Amino acid sequence: MKIHKYQPGSFIEVDDMAGGRRVGMVCKDGVTFWDLLDSERCTPLTIHPSMNPQELGNLVQFSRDKGLGKATQALVGHMQAADDQRLSGDPLFVMRALWFVAKKASGEDYVPDAGTLRWACEQAQAQTQSAERVHQLADQYCSA
């Protein structure tokens, strides 16, 4: 099996093994990814071909490639207005929220409304919580 290396610090989309997809951040080695940005609570996961990984690039590349310039500005404005600290402290959350916004986008000039921005942030938070649950269960299993 050939191992593909990804750009460290970039984002990938992978199967979540529950029938959906999720976003992760590529680690320094280029062959593993973080699904949480908390190295105390989680271990990087191997980017396996069975996860059908897709490169998303960094946030700027993703935004440009998908024609989401205005949507990205709207998301940043929404998070700033909510004083959401994840805007500057959790790039994985921001990318996940933008990834969800992209699912609703309808053209290059797409500007999401407040409801869509709230929904995207809720979905990004749900992905984070799902990853937290998986790591908690793994921790319990390994310490038993």
N, C-alpha and C positions, 0 to 999 in steps of 0.2 A: 504494500500500500504506500503510495507516494504522499508525503506530507507537504501540504501547501503552506507557505509562510505568508502572513498578512502584515500589513504596515502597522507597527506598534503604535498604540494610541488612537488608531482608527476604530470605526465601529463596524460590526457585522450583524447580519440577521441570520438566525438559525432556527431550526425546528425546536419546539419546546417539549417534544415527546408526548404531548397531550393533544395533538392535533392542530396546534397553533404555531405561531412564530414569535420570537422575542429578539430583543436587541442586546448585544453585549459589547464590551470594549476590549480590544486586542491588547494583550500584555506585551512586555518588552521583548519576549522571546519570539513573538510572531506566530506561535502555534497554540497558544492558550488564550482564554478570554475571561474577563471578570463579568459576572452578572450582578455583582454588588461592588461598590467601591469602598469596601471595608475589609482590609486585609486581616484584621483581627478576628472577624466573624466568618470569613469564607476563604475558600481555596480556589484558585483559578481552575477552569475546566478546559480540557483538551478540545480543540476545534476538530471534530471528527467528520469525515466526509458523509457519514450517515445523517448528520444534522443539516445537510444541504446548505452549507454556509454561503452567504452572498455578501460581497463587500459593499459597504455603504459609504466608505471614505470618512473623512472628518465632517464635522457639522457644516462647515462652509461649503465643502464639495457637495455634500448631500443636498443642501439647500439650493445650490446653483444647478446641479444636475436635474433636480426635480422641478425647477422653476418656482421655488418657494421663497424667494426674497421677501416679498411683502408678508407672507405668512410667518416667516421667521421673525420679522420685525414685530408683527402682532403678538406672537408668542412671548417674545422678550418683554414687550410692553405690558402684557397681561401679568407676567410673573413679577415684574417690577412693581406694578400697581398693587399686587397682593403681598409685596415685601417677602417674596418667596426666596429664601436664602439658597435654595438649590440652584438658582440661576448662576451663581458664581462658585458654588461649592460642590456641585454634582453634575458634571457634564454628561454622564450617562443618563440621568433623569431628563435633562433638557433634550438630548438626542431622542430618547424614547417618546417624549411628548411631541417633538417635531415629526417623528416617524408616524405617530397616530394622526397628526394633522394632515400629513401627506396622503393618508388613506381617504380623506374627505375632499382633498383638493380637486378643483375642476378648472385647470388651466393656469397659465403663468401668472396671471394677475390676481390669483385667488387670495382673498383676505378672509380668514375665518372669523366668524362671529364669536361673541363671548361664550355662548353655550358650547360651541365646538372646542374652544380653548380650554374651558373647564373640563369637558369630557376627555380631551387629550391628556390633560394633567392627571385626571382620575385614572385613566388607563395606564399611564406611565407609573403611577403610584401602585396600581394593582400588580404590575409586572415586578416592581421592586419587592412588594410584600410576598409575592409568590416565590421569588428567589430566596428571600429571608426564611420562609417556611421550609424550603428544601434544605437549606444549610442547617437550620435548627434540627431537622429530623436526622440529617447525616451526622451531626454532632452527637445527638442522643444515641444513635446506633453505634457510633464508634466508641463512645464512652461506656457503653453497657457491658 
